[in-house]
């Protein structure tokens, strides 16, 4: 970061960490967080921990089987919501 590391920059980085992990920040903010993580061991540890949790959750979700009619029910609700109509009731 262009300014010295202090409590405020750590708080800013921590507040943006989820969006950083999801790649939902503007390019300039992504770059600032990357720079901060390079110089701040505490924030880098938090980033590593949160990234590992997300990876673990994603791996577990890939192992789950989806009920056969779930995708059809979701698609029907999306269509109904897009048409402005009532959504079908869940069984």
Secondary structure, DSSP 4 states (H G I P E B T S, - for coil): --S---HHHHHHHHHHHHHHHTT-S-HHHHHHHHHHHHH-HHHHHHHHHHHHHHHHHHHHHHHSPPPTTHHHHHHHHHHHHHHTSPPPPP-
